[in-house]
Amino acid sequence: MTTVLVLHGPNLGTLGRREPTIYGTTTLTQINIALKDLAAEWGWDIATLQSNHEGALIDALEERAHDVEGVLINPGALTHYGLALRDALAAVGVPIVEVHLSNIHSREPWRRTSLTAEVARGVVAGFGWRSYVLGLQALHQIIVDQTADRGA
């Protein structure tokens, strides 16, 4: 079974009540359910982790890299300064899609730089909780295409 690791960075556990005018009112639990439901339609599994600690996200990548086919990540503020997380993502060896609820490119200047995007296949930003769904759909196509290429 194809498994995707979904990582949520710092402060994302407070979704639904944290700055709803920016991040919306959808909770992290609701996002995870939407992702699991979508993945189930493809016969896939989703493993999720939210942590406020960069090391915990890195540990999850190191522990799960060998048994997942892709990573969907919202690094939160680690997007902008998480060099260790960026390096861990680079070492995973599976496709990575980065997602953001808000459009980081239209916010404060310091939010416009993503260190982690350098090692991602793509970035989806600005669509609220739907950024996750769009990101998973993109990751699905990337993995399907890779599987087809190996079979050809």
SVG drawing of the C-alpha trace seen along z (x, -y; Angstrom):
<svg xmlns="http://www.w3.org/2000/svg" viewBox="-14 -42 35 44">
<polyline fill="none" stroke="black" stroke-width="0.4" points="0.0,0.0 1.2,-3.5 1.8,-5.6 2.4,-9.3 3.8,-11.0 2.1,-14.3 4.0,-16.6 2.6,-19.7 5.1,-22.1 4.9,-24.5 1.7,-26.1 -0.4,-24.2 -2.0,-22.2 -3.9,-25.4 -5.6,-25.7 -9.2,-26.7 -8.5,-29.2 -5.2,-30.7 -5.6,-33.9 -8.7,-32.7 -8.6,-35.7 -5.3,-34.4 -5.4,-30.6 -9.2,-29.9 -11.4,-28.1 -10.7,-24.5 -8.9,-22.5 -5.9,-20.2 -8.1,-17.2 -10.5,-18.2 -7.6,-18.6 -6.2,-15.2 -9.6,-13.6 -10.0,-15.2 -6.5,-13.9 -7.2,-10.4 -10.5,-10.3 -8.9,-11.4 -6.0,-9.0 -8.5,-6.1 -10.2,-6.8 -6.8,-5.8 -6.3,-2.9 -3.5,-4.8 -2.6,-5.4 -1.7,-8.6 0.6,-8.9 0.4,-12.3 2.4,-14.1 2.2,-17.6 5.1,-18.9 6.2,-22.3 9.8,-20.9 12.0,-20.7 13.8,-17.6 10.6,-15.6 9.8,-16.3 13.3,-15.3 13.1,-12.1 9.8,-11.2 11.5,-11.7 14.4,-9.5 12.2,-6.8 9.7,-6.7 11.7,-7.5 12.1,-3.9 8.4,-3.0 6.7,-6.0 6.4,-7.0 6.0,-10.7 6.0,-13.5 3.4,-16.3 4.7,-19.0 3.6,-22.3 6.7,-23.4 5.1,-26.4 7.7,-29.0 10.4,-26.4 9.9,-27.2 11.9,-30.3 14.7,-29.2 14.7,-25.4 18.0,-24.5 18.1,-21.1 14.6,-20.3 15.6,-21.3 18.6,-19.0 16.5,-16.1 13.9,-16.6 16.7,-16.6 17.9,-13.2 14.5,-11.5 14.7,-10.4 11.0,-10.5 8.9,-13.3 8.0,-16.1 5.3,-18.7 5.2,-21.8 2.0,-23.4 0.9,-26.6 -2.5,-27.8 -1.8,-31.4 0.0,-32.9 3.5,-33.3 4.5,-35.4 2.0,-38.2 2.8,-38.4 5.7,-39.9 9.0,-40.0 10.6,-37.4 7.9,-34.9 8.6,-35.1 11.7,-32.9 11.3,-29.2 14.4,-27.2 12.4,-23.9 11.0,-24.7 14.5,-24.1 14.1,-20.4 10.3,-20.1 8.9,-19.1 6.5,-22.0 4.7,-24.4 1.0,-25.0 0.1,-28.2 -2.8,-30.5 -5.8,-28.2 -6.5,-27.7 -7.0,-24.1 -7.5,-23.2 -3.7,-23.8 -3.3,-20.4 -5.8,-18.7 -4.2,-20.2 -0.8,-19.3 -1.8,-15.7 -3.4,-15.5 -0.1,-16.8 1.9,-14.3 -0.5,-11.5 0.1,-12.3 3.9,-12.6 4.0,-9.1 1.7,-7.6 3.9,-9.0 7.0,-7.7 5.5,-4.2 4.4,-4.2 7.9,-5.4 9.6,-2.5 7.2,-0.1 7.8,-1.4"/>
</svg>
